[in-house]
Amino acid sequence: MDFELSEQQKTFIQASLDFATKAIEPGAAQRISNQTFDRALWKLASEFGFSGLPIPDNYGGSGLSALDTMLMFEALGKGSSDMGFAFSLAAHTFATAVPLWRFGETHLLDHYLPKIASGDLIAANAVTETTAGSDIYQMKSKAEKVDGGYKINGQKCFITNAPAADIFLIYAKTDPNQSFFGVSSFLVEKETPGLSVSKSCEKHCLPTSTWGNVFMDDVFVPETQRVGFEGAGGAMFHDSMIWEKGCLFAIYVGAIERMLDKAIEQAKTREQFGQPIGHNQSISNKIIDIKARLECAKLMLYRSGWLYDQGKDAECQIALSKLLISEFAVQSSLDLIQIFGGSAIDPEMGILQNLLDALPSRIFSGTNEIQREIIARKLGLRK
């Protein structure tokens, strides 16, 4: 086994880290406090390439492998504390651009994908409903076949990027008698009659990532705007979740390393009882635990990306890495709070925000309970 990254990968990582540190981190605390989605910053990040890293270069992307994309997003999470902004970029790229690229017809790719990959169009994936979270195939939104296309009716909730989005990938039932094969997906522009979006909803976690509800009232969508064949929505969603669980959670690996750096600095400079607090075993042990989690997370993440790039079945490894990284991020955040003590509660320190941003990672992209079900199925414990 060769664990050495290539010189090209090292260059990618350093460039991404420099961009995150110099372009995204300045002003992050104010954006987080004001819950601001910064479209100008989005344009900068898109020009750098984050909105289309895995998309082929003939469609305006960078054509990176899954592993290389993970490395880029990991550096983004390490270099900036604005996890909400990184989350919005990941949702745009992995939940919308990737399934369009992998399943869309040529005319859709030619017309939309370059604009999505360049960030000129902000994209949102609209699948979740109040009655369809972990069990998305229980969605109530329906796409009724009509002359020349479909009429979509329904409501989506918790949709990342929705208030800022220019285009939506909407999933709806085309066959209510089917589950996996009864769902189809459609590319819908924001100005389409009958489509409306709520204002951005406040949230404590990932606050700079705007989200809201999407309403469809007799939204007519031409058949040419369907992505993939009718009934392919389940396969599309499943495929996009493999990319999302792999590449999005690279951000949290970067965040754990950022927390480790903060912990070490605090342990060396903060003194109590006449010595740096890092001399206390109870403190050094917490830092060692964060370091151990970081190394484990990197190995799990990189191996899952490598397996996927080799064309091997990586579903189990990606589910395992999502499960472990999210739990590691939460526990490392708790340890960091203990290391910083009372000052961790000061919002200007940004320590507590690490925990708030880590908590939903155990829920989105499939809850950790669902990841355990996936792993159990891959181990032959479920039918």
C-alpha positions as a Markdown table, in Angstrom:
| # | Residue | x | y | z |
|---|---|---|---|---|
| 1 | Met | 0.0 | 0.0 | 0.0 |
| 2 | Asp | 1.2 | 3.5 | -0.9 |
| 3 | Phe | -0.3 | 6.2 | 1.4 |
| 4 | Glu | 1.7 | 9.0 | -0.3 |
| 5 | Leu | -0.4 | 11.7 | -2.1 |
| 6 | Ser | 0.8 | 12.6 | -5.5 |
| 7 | Glu | 2.4 | 16.0 | -6.2 |
| 8 | Gln | -0.7 | 17.1 | -8.1 |
| 9 | Gln | -2.9 | 16.2 | -5.1 |
| 10 | Lys | -0.6 | 18.1 | -2.8 |
| 11 | Thr | -0.9 | 21.1 | -5.1 |
| 12 | Phe | -4.7 | 20.8 | -5.1 |
| 13 | Ile | -4.8 | 20.7 | -1.4 |
| 14 | Gln | -2.6 | 23.6 | -0.8 |
| 15 | Ala | -4.4 | 25.8 | -3.3 |
| 16 | Ser | -7.8 | 24.9 | -1.7 |
| 17 | Leu | -6.4 | 25.6 | 1.7 |
| 18 | Asp | -5.0 | 29.0 | 0.7 |
| 19 | Phe | -8.3 | 30.0 | -1.0 |
| 20 | Ala | -10.3 | 29.0 | 2.1 |
| 21 | Thr | -8.0 | 30.8 | 4.5 |
| 22 | Lys | -7.6 | 34.0 | 2.4 |
| 23 | Ala | -10.9 | 34.3 | 0.6 |
| 24 | Ile | -13.6 | 32.6 | 2.8 |
| 25 | Glu | -12.4 | 32.8 | 6.4 |
| 26 | Pro | -12.2 | 36.7 | 6.5 |
| 27 | Gly | -15.7 | 37.9 | 7.5 |
| 28 | Ala | -16.8 | 34.4 | 8.5 |
| 29 | Ala | -17.7 | 35.3 | 12.0 |
| 30 | Gln | -19.9 | 38.2 | 10.9 |
| 31 | Arg | -21.6 | 36.1 | 8.3 |
| 32 | Ile | -22.3 | 33.3 | 10.8 |
| 33 | Ser | -23.7 | 35.8 | 13.3 |
| 34 | Asn | -25.9 | 37.4 | 10.7 |
| 35 | Gln | -26.9 | 34.1 | 9.0 |
| 36 | Thr | -25.8 | 35.6 | 5.7 |
| 37 | Phe | -25.6 | 33.7 | 2.5 |
| 38 | Asp | -23.0 | 35.6 | 0.5 |
| 39 | Arg | -23.6 | 35.4 | -3.3 |
| 40 | Ala | -20.5 | 37.4 | -4.1 |
| 41 | Leu | -18.4 | 34.9 | -2.1 |
| 42 | Trp | -20.2 | 32.1 | -4.0 |
| 43 | Lys | -19.1 | 33.6 | -7.3 |
| 44 | Leu | -15.5 | 33.7 | -6.0 |
| 45 | Ala | -15.6 | 30.0 | -4.9 |
| 46 | Ser | -17.2 | 29.0 | -8.2 |
| 47 | Glu | -14.5 | 30.8 | -10.2 |
| 48 | Phe | -12.0 | 28.8 | -8.1 |
| 49 | Gly | -13.8 | 25.6 | -9.2 |
| 50 | Phe | -15.7 | 24.4 | -6.1 |
| 51 | Ser | -19.1 | 24.3 | -7.8 |
| 52 | Gly | -18.0 | 21.8 | -10.4 |
| 53 | Leu | -15.0 | 19.9 | -9.2 |
| 54 | Pro | -16.0 | 16.4 | -10.4 |
| 55 | Ile | -17.9 | 17.6 | -13.5 |
| 56 | Pro | -16.1 | 16.9 | -16.8 |
| 57 | Asp | -14.1 | 19.8 | -18.2 |
| 58 | Asn | -16.1 | 19.8 | -21.4 |
| 59 | Tyr | -19.0 | 20.9 | -19.3 |
| 60 | Gly | -17.1 | 23.6 | -17.5 |
| 61 | Gly | -15.9 | 21.5 | -14.5 |
| 62 | Ser | -12.5 | 20.3 | -13.4 |
| 63 | Gly | -13.0 | 16.6 | -14.0 |
| 64 | Leu | -11.6 | 15.5 | -10.7 |
| 65 | Ser | -11.9 | 12.0 | -9.3 |
| 66 | Ala | -14.0 | 11.3 | -6.2 |
| 67 | Leu | -10.8 | 11.1 | -4.0 |
| 68 | Asp | -9.4 | 14.4 | -5.4 |
| 69 | Thr | -12.7 | 16.1 | -4.9 |
| 70 | Met | -12.7 | 14.9 | -1.3 |
| 71 | Leu | -9.2 | 16.3 | -0.8 |
| 72 | Met | -10.3 | 19.7 | -2.1 |
| 73 | Phe | -13.3 | 19.8 | 0.2 |
| 74 | Glu | -11.3 | 18.6 | 3.2 |
| 75 | Ala | -9.0 | 21.5 | 2.8 |
| 76 | Leu | -12.0 | 23.9 | 2.5 |
| 77 | Gly | -13.3 | 22.6 | 5.9 |
| 78 | Lys | -9.8 | 23.0 | 7.4 |
| 79 | Gly | -9.2 | 26.5 | 6.1 |
| 80 | Ser | -12.5 | 28.2 | 7.0 |
| 81 | Ser | -14.9 | 28.1 | 9.9 |
| 82 | Asp | -17.8 | 28.9 | 7.7 |
| 83 | Met | -19.1 | 25.4 | 7.4 |
| 84 | Gly | -22.5 | 26.6 | 6.2 |
| 85 | Phe | -21.0 | 28.1 | 3.1 |
| 86 | Ala | -19.0 | 24.9 | 2.4 |
| 87 | Phe | -22.2 | 22.9 | 3.0 |
| 88 | Ser | -24.1 | 24.9 | 0.4 |
| 89 | Leu | -21.4 | 24.4 | -2.2 |
| 90 | Ala | -21.4 | 20.7 | -1.5 |
| 91 | Ala | -25.2 | 20.4 | -1.8 |
| 92 | His | -25.1 | 22.3 | -5.1 |
| 93 | Thr | -22.3 | 20.1 | -6.5 |
| 94 | Phe | -23.1 | 16.6 | -5.2 |
| 95 | Ala | -26.9 | 16.6 | -4.9 |
| 96 | Thr | -27.7 | 18.5 | -8.1 |
| 97 | Ala | -24.8 | 18.9 | -10.5 |
| 98 | Val | -23.5 | 15.3 | -10.1 |
| 99 | Pro | -26.9 | 13.5 | -10.8 |
| 100 | Leu | -27.6 | 15.8 | -13.7 |
| 101 | Trp | -24.2 | 15.0 | -15.2 |
| 102 | Arg | -24.6 | 11.3 | -14.6 |
| 103 | Phe | -28.2 | 10.8 | -15.7 |
| 104 | Gly | -29.2 | 13.8 | -17.8 |
| 105 | Glu | -29.9 | 13.8 | -21.5 |
| 106 | Thr | -27.4 | 15.6 | -23.7 |
| 107 | His | -29.6 | 18.6 | -24.4 |
| 108 | Leu | -30.0 | 19.2 | -20.6 |
| 109 | Leu | -26.2 | 18.8 | -20.1 |
| 110 | Asp | -25.4 | 21.2 | -22.9 |
| 111 | His | -27.8 | 23.9 | -21.7 |
| 112 | Tyr | -27.6 | 23.7 | -17.9 |
| 113 | Leu | -24.5 | 21.9 | -16.7 |
| 114 | Pro | -21.9 | 24.5 | -17.7 |
| 115 | Lys | -23.9 | 27.2 | -15.9 |
| 116 | Ile | -24.2 | 25.0 | -12.8 |
| 117 | Ala | -20.6 | 24.0 | -12.9 |
| 118 | Ser | -19.5 | 27.6 | -13.2 |
| 119 | Gly | -21.8 | 28.7 | -10.3 |
| 120 | Asp | -23.7 | 31.1 | -12.6 |
| 121 | Leu | -26.8 | 29.1 | -11.6 |
| 122 | Ile | -27.2 | 28.1 | -8.0 |
| 123 | Ala | -28.8 | 24.7 | -7.8 |
| 124 | Ala | -31.0 | 23.1 | -5.1 |
| 125 | Asn | -32.0 | 19.4 | -4.7 |
| 126 | Ala | -35.6 | 19.2 | -3.6 |
| 127 | Val | -36.4 | 15.7 | -2.3 |
| 128 | Thr | -37.2 | 15.9 | 1.5 |
| 129 | Glu | -40.8 | 16.3 | 2.7 |
| 130 | Thr | -42.4 | 16.4 | 6.2 |
| 131 | Thr | -43.6 | 12.8 | 5.7 |
| 132 | Ala | -40.6 | 11.6 | 3.6 |
| 133 | Gly | -37.2 | 12.0 | 5.3 |
| 134 | Ser | -35.3 | 8.7 | 5.8 |
| 135 | Asp | -38.0 | 7.0 | 3.8 |
| 136 | Ile | -38.0 | 9.3 | 0.8 |
| 137 | Tyr | -40.1 | 7.0 | -1.3 |
| 138 | Gln | -43.1 | 7.9 | 0.8 |
| 139 | Met | -43.1 | 11.4 | -0.7 |
| 140 | Lys | -46.5 | 12.9 | -1.5 |
| 141 | Ser | -45.4 | 15.2 | -4.3 |
| 142 | Lys | -46.8 | 13.9 | -7.6 |
| 143 | Ala | -45.9 | 14.5 | -11.2 |
| 144 | Glu | -49.0 | 13.7 | -13.3 |
| 145 | Lys | -48.4 | 12.9 | -17.0 |
| 146 | Val | -50.2 | 15.5 | -19.2 |
| 147 | Asp | -49.9 | 16.4 | -22.9 |
| 148 | Gly | -46.3 | 17.4 | -23.6 |
| 149 | Gly | -45.0 | 16.9 | -20.1 |
| 150 | Tyr | -46.0 | 16.7 | -16.4 |
| 151 | Lys | -47.8 | 18.7 | -13.8 |
| 152 | Ile | -46.1 | 18.7 | -10.4 |
| 153 | Asn | -47.9 | 19.3 | -7.1 |
| 154 | Gly | -46.5 | 19.0 | -3.6 |
| 155 | Gln | -44.3 | 20.6 | -1.0 |
| 156 | Lys | -40.7 | 20.1 | -0.1 |
| 157 | Cys | -39.0 | 21.1 | 3.2 |
| 158 | Phe | -35.5 | 21.7 | 4.6 |
| 159 | Ile | -34.2 | 22.4 | 1.0 |
| 160 | Thr | -30.6 | 23.7 | 1.1 |
| 161 | Asn | -30.0 | 26.7 | -1.2 |
| 162 | Ala | -33.7 | 27.0 | -2.0 |
| 163 | Pro | -34.1 | 30.7 | -1.3 |
| 164 | Ala | -31.0 | 31.6 | -3.4 |
| 165 | Ala | -31.5 | 28.9 | -6.1 |
| 166 | Asp | -31.9 | 29.6 | -9.8 |
| 167 | Ile | -32.8 | 26.0 | -10.6 |
| 168 | Phe | -34.2 | 23.0 | -8.8 |
| 169 | Leu | -33.8 | 19.3 | -9.2 |
| 170 | Ile | -37.3 | 18.2 | -8.0 |
| 171 | Tyr | -38.2 | 14.6 | -7.2 |
| 172 | Ala | -41.9 | 13.6 | -7.4 |
| 173 | Lys | -43.9 | 10.4 | -7.7 |
| 174 | Thr | -44.8 | 9.4 | -11.3 |
| 175 | Asp | -46.2 | 6.1 | -10.2 |
| 176 | Pro | -47.9 | 6.1 | -6.7 |
| 177 | Asn | -48.0 | 2.3 | -6.8 |
| 178 | Gln | -44.2 | 2.0 | -6.8 |
| 179 | Ser | -41.6 | 3.1 | -4.3 |
| 180 | Phe | -38.0 | 3.0 | -5.7 |
| 181 | Phe | -39.2 | 2.9 | -9.3 |
| 182 | Gly | -42.1 | 5.2 | -8.8 |
| 183 | Val | -40.0 | 8.4 | -8.4 |
| 184 | Ser | -38.8 | 10.7 | -11.2 |
| 185 | Ser | -36.8 | 13.9 | -11.2 |
| 186 | Phe | -37.2 | 17.1 | -13.1 |
| 187 | Leu | -35.1 | 20.2 | -13.7 |
| 188 | Val | -37.2 | 23.2 | -12.9 |
| 189 | Glu | -36.2 | 26.9 | -13.2 |
| 190 | Lys | -37.2 | 29.2 | -10.4 |
| 191 | Glu | -39.4 | 31.4 | -12.5 |
| 192 | Thr | -41.6 | 28.5 | -13.6 |
| 193 | Pro | -45.3 | 29.4 | -13.0 |
| 194 | Gly | -46.7 | 27.6 | -9.9 |
| 195 | Leu | -43.3 | 27.2 | -8.2 |
| 196 | Ser | -42.7 | 29.3 | -5.1 |
| 197 | Val | -40.1 | 29.3 | -2.4 |
| 198 | Ser | -40.3 | 30.5 | 1.2 |
| 199 | Lys | -37.9 | 33.0 | 2.7 |
| 200 | Ser | -34.8 | 31.6 | 4.3 |
| 201 | Cys | -35.5 | 29.9 | 7.6 |
| 202 | Glu | -33.3 | 30.6 | 10.6 |
| 203 | Lys | -31.2 | 27.9 | 12.1 |
| 204 | His | -28.5 | 27.5 | 14.7 |
| 205 | Cys | -26.5 | 25.0 | 12.7 |
| 206 | Leu | -24.7 | 25.8 | 9.4 |
| 207 | Pro | -26.3 | 29.3 | 9.6 |
| 208 | Thr | -24.8 | 30.7 | 6.4 |
| 209 | Ser | -26.3 | 27.9 | 4.3 |
| 210 | Thr | -29.7 | 29.3 | 3.3 |
| 211 | Trp | -32.6 | 26.8 | 3.3 |
| 212 | Gly | -36.4 | 26.9 | 2.9 |
| 213 | Asn | -39.6 | 25.2 | 1.7 |
| 214 | Val | -40.5 | 24.7 | -1.9 |
| 215 | Phe | -44.1 | 24.7 | -3.1 |
| 216 | Met | -45.4 | 23.2 | -6.4 |
| 217 | Asp | -48.9 | 24.2 | -7.5 |
| 218 | Asp | -49.7 | 22.7 | -11.0 |
| 219 | Val | -46.1 | 23.3 | -12.1 |
| 220 | Phe | -46.0 | 22.3 | -15.7 |
| 221 | Val | -42.6 | 20.8 | -16.7 |
| 222 | Pro | -42.0 | 19.7 | -20.3 |
| 223 | Glu | -41.0 | 16.1 | -20.8 |
| 224 | Thr | -37.6 | 17.3 | -22.0 |
| 225 | Gln | -36.9 | 18.7 | -18.5 |
| 226 | Arg | -37.2 | 15.2 | -17.0 |
| 227 | Val | -33.7 | 14.0 | -15.9 |
| 228 | Gly | -33.2 | 10.3 | -16.8 |
| 229 | Phe | -36.0 | 8.0 | -17.8 |
| 230 | Glu | -39.4 | 8.0 | -16.0 |
| 231 | Gly | -38.9 | 6.1 | -12.7 |
| 232 | Ala | -35.1 | 6.7 | -12.6 |
| 233 | Gly | -35.4 | 9.1 | -9.6 |
| 234 | Gly | -34.6 | 6.4 | -7.0 |
| 235 | Ala | -31.5 | 5.3 | -8.8 |
| 236 | Met | -30.4 | 9.0 | -9.2 |
| 237 | Phe | -30.9 | 9.8 | -5.6 |
| 238 | His | -29.1 | 6.7 | -4.5 |
| 239 | Asp | -26.1 | 7.5 | -6.7 |
| 240 | Ser | -26.0 | 11.1 | -5.6 |
| 241 | Met | -26.1 | 10.1 | -2.0 |
| 242 | Ile | -22.9 | 8.1 | -2.5 |
| 243 | Trp | -21.2 | 11.2 | -3.8 |
| 244 | Glu | -22.7 | 13.4 | -1.1 |
| 245 | Lys | -21.8 | 11.1 | 1.8 |
| 246 | Gly | -18.3 | 10.7 | 0.5 |
| 247 | Cys | -17.3 | 14.2 | -0.6 |
| 248 | Leu | -19.5 | 16.4 | 1.6 |
| 249 | Phe | -18.2 | 14.7 | 4.8 |
| 250 | Ala | -14.6 | 15.5 | 3.7 |
| 251 | Ile | -15.5 | 19.0 | 5.0 |
| 252 | Tyr | -15.9 | 17.6 | 8.5 |
| 253 | Val | -12.6 | 15.8 | 8.3 |
| 254 | Gly | -11.0 | 19.2 | 7.6 |
| 255 | Ala | -13.0 | 20.7 | 10.5 |
| 256 | Ile | -11.7 | 18.1 | 12.9 |
| 257 | Glu | -8.1 | 19.0 | 11.9 |
| 258 | Arg | -8.9 | 22.7 | 12.4 |
| 259 | Met | -10.2 | 21.8 | 15.9 |
| 260 | Leu | -7.1 | 19.8 | 16.6 |
| 261 | Asp | -4.9 | 22.8 | 15.7 |
| 262 | Lys | -7.0 | 25.1 | 18.0 |
| 263 | Ala | -6.8 | 22.5 | 20.8 |
| 264 | Ile | -3.0 | 22.2 | 20.6 |
| 265 | Glu | -2.5 | 26.0 | 20.5 |
| 266 | Gln | -4.8 | 26.4 | 23.6 |
| 267 | Ala | -3.0 | 23.6 | 25.4 |
| 268 | Lys | 0.4 | 25.3 | 24.9 |
| 269 | Thr | -0.5 | 28.9 | 25.6 |
| 270 | Arg | -3.2 | 28.7 | 28.3 |
| 271 | Glu | -1.7 | 28.3 | 31.8 |
| 272 | Gln | -3.3 | 27.1 | 35.0 |
| 273 | Phe | -1.7 | 26.1 | 38.3 |
| 274 | Gly | 1.6 | 27.6 | 37.0 |
| 275 | Gln | 1.9 | 25.5 | 33.8 |
| 276 | Pro | 0.4 | 25.1 | 30.3 |
| 277 | Ile | -2.8 | 23.1 | 30.5 |
| 278 | Gly | -1.4 | 20.6 | 28.0 |
| 279 | His | 0.8 | 19.3 | 30.8 |
| 280 | Asn | -2.4 | 18.0 | 32.5 |
| 281 | Gln | -3.1 | 14.5 | 31.4 |
| 282 | Ser | -6.9 | 15.1 | 31.3 |
| 283 | Ile | -6.3 | 17.8 | 28.6 |
| 284 | Ser | -3.6 | 16.0 | 26.6 |
| 285 | Asn | -5.7 | 12.8 | 26.5 |
| 286 | Lys | -8.6 | 14.8 | 24.8 |
| 287 | Ile | -6.2 | 16.2 | 22.2 |
| 288 | Ile | -4.8 | 12.7 | 21.6 |
| 289 | Asp | -8.4 | 11.4 | 21.1 |
| 290 | Ile | -9.1 | 14.2 | 18.5 |
| 291 | Lys | -5.8 | 13.2 | 16.7 |
| 292 | Ala | -6.8 | 9.6 | 16.7 |
| 293 | Arg | -10.2 | 10.3 | 15.3 |
| 294 | Leu | -8.7 | 12.5 | 12.6 |
| 295 | Glu | -6.3 | 9.8 | 11.4 |
| 296 | Cys | -9.1 | 7.2 | 11.4 |
| 297 | Ala | -11.4 | 9.5 | 9.5 |
| 298 | Lys | -8.9 | 10.3 | 6.8 |
| 299 | Leu | -8.1 | 6.6 | 6.2 |
| 300 | Met | -11.8 | 5.7 | 6.0 |
| 301 | Leu | -12.6 | 8.6 | 3.7 |
| 302 | Tyr | -9.7 | 8.2 | 1.4 |
| 303 | Arg | -10.2 | 4.5 | 1.0 |
| 304 | Ser | -13.9 | 4.9 | 0.2 |
| 305 | Gly | -13.0 | 7.5 | -2.5 |
| 306 | Trp | -10.3 | 5.2 | -3.9 |
| 307 | Leu | -12.6 | 2.2 | -4.0 |
| 308 | Tyr | -15.2 | 4.3 | -5.9 |
| 309 | Asp | -12.7 | 5.6 | -8.4 |
| 310 | Gln | -11.5 | 2.0 | -9.0 |
| 311 | Gly | -15.1 | 1.1 | -10.0 |
| 312 | Lys | -15.5 | -1.1 | -7.0 |
| 313 | Asp | -18.5 | -1.4 | -4.6 |
| 314 | Ala | -17.8 | 1.4 | -2.1 |
| 315 | Glu | -21.3 | 1.8 | -0.6 |
| 316 | Cys | -20.4 | 0.0 | 2.7 |
| 317 | Gln | -17.2 | 2.0 | 3.1 |
| 318 | Ile | -18.8 | 5.3 | 2.3 |
| 319 | Ala | -21.6 | 4.6 | 4.8 |
| 320 | Leu | -19.0 | 3.7 | 7.4 |
| 321 | Ser | -17.0 | 6.8 | 6.8 |
| 322 | Lys | -20.1 | 9.0 | 7.0 |
| 323 | Leu | -21.1 | 7.4 | 10.2 |
| 324 | Leu | -17.7 | 7.6 | 11.8 |
| 325 | Ile | -16.8 | 11.1 | 10.6 |
| 326 | Ser | -20.1 | 12.6 | 11.8 |
| 327 | Glu | -19.7 | 11.0 | 15.3 |
| 328 | Phe | -16.1 | 12.0 | 15.4 |
| 329 | Ala | -16.9 | 15.6 | 14.6 |
| 330 | Val | -19.5 | 15.8 | 17.4 |
| 331 | Gln | -17.2 | 14.2 | 20.0 |
| 332 | Ser | -14.2 | 16.3 | 19.0 |
| 333 | Ser | -16.3 | 19.5 | 19.3 |
| 334 | Leu | -17.3 | 18.4 | 22.8 |
| 335 | Asp | -13.7 | 17.8 | 23.7 |
| 336 | Leu | -12.7 | 21.2 | 22.3 |
| 337 | Ile | -15.3 | 22.9 | 24.5 |
| 338 | Gln | -13.9 | 21.2 | 27.6 |
| 339 | Ile | -10.4 | 22.3 | 26.6 |
| 340 | Phe | -11.4 | 25.9 | 26.2 |
| 341 | Gly | -13.7 | 25.9 | 29.2 |
| 342 | Gly | -15.9 | 28.9 | 29.9 |
| 343 | Ser | -14.4 | 30.9 | 26.9 |
| 344 | Ala | -16.0 | 28.3 | 24.6 |
| 345 | Ile | -19.4 | 29.8 | 25.3 |
| 346 | Asp | -18.3 | 33.2 | 23.9 |
| 347 | Pro | -19.8 | 33.4 | 20.4 |
| 348 | Glu | -16.8 | 35.4 | 19.2 |
| 349 | Met | -14.5 | 32.5 | 19.9 |
| 350 | Gly | -16.4 | 30.3 | 17.5 |
| 351 | Ile | -15.8 | 27.2 | 19.6 |
| 352 | Leu | -19.4 | 26.3 | 20.3 |
| 353 | Gln | -20.3 | 26.8 | 16.6 |
| 354 | Asn | -18.2 | 23.7 | 15.8 |
| 355 | Leu | -20.6 | 21.6 | 17.8 |
| 356 | Leu | -23.7 | 23.3 | 16.4 |
| 357 | Asp | -22.4 | 22.7 | 12.9 |
| 358 | Ala | -21.4 | 19.1 | 13.6 |
| 359 | Leu | -24.7 | 18.0 | 15.2 |
| 360 | Pro | -26.8 | 17.9 | 12.0 |
| 361 | Ser | -24.1 | 15.8 | 10.2 |
| 362 | Arg | -25.6 | 12.8 | 12.0 |
| 363 | Ile | -28.9 | 13.5 | 10.3 |
| 364 | Phe | -28.5 | 14.8 | 6.8 |
| 365 | Ser | -27.4 | 12.6 | 3.8 |
| 366 | Gly | -29.2 | 9.8 | 5.6 |
| 367 | Thr | -29.3 | 9.6 | 9.4 |
| 368 | Asn | -26.6 | 7.5 | 11.1 |
| 369 | Glu | -29.3 | 5.0 | 11.9 |
| 370 | Ile | -29.9 | 4.6 | 8.2 |
| 371 | Gln | -26.2 | 4.2 | 7.6 |
| 372 | Arg | -26.2 | 1.3 | 10.1 |
| 373 | Glu | -29.0 | -0.2 | 8.1 |
| 374 | Ile | -27.0 | 0.1 | 4.9 |
| 375 | Ile | -24.0 | -1.5 | 6.5 |
| 376 | Ala | -26.1 | -4.3 | 8.0 |
| 377 | Arg | -27.5 | -5.0 | 4.5 |
| 378 | Lys | -24.1 | -5.1 | 2.9 |
| 379 | Leu | -23.0 | -7.5 | 5.6 |
| 380 | Gly | -25.8 | -9.8 | 4.7 |
| 381 | Leu | -27.8 | -9.1 | 8.0 |
| 382 | Arg | -30.8 | -7.6 | 6.1 |
| 383 | Lys | -32.7 | -8.7 | 3.1 |
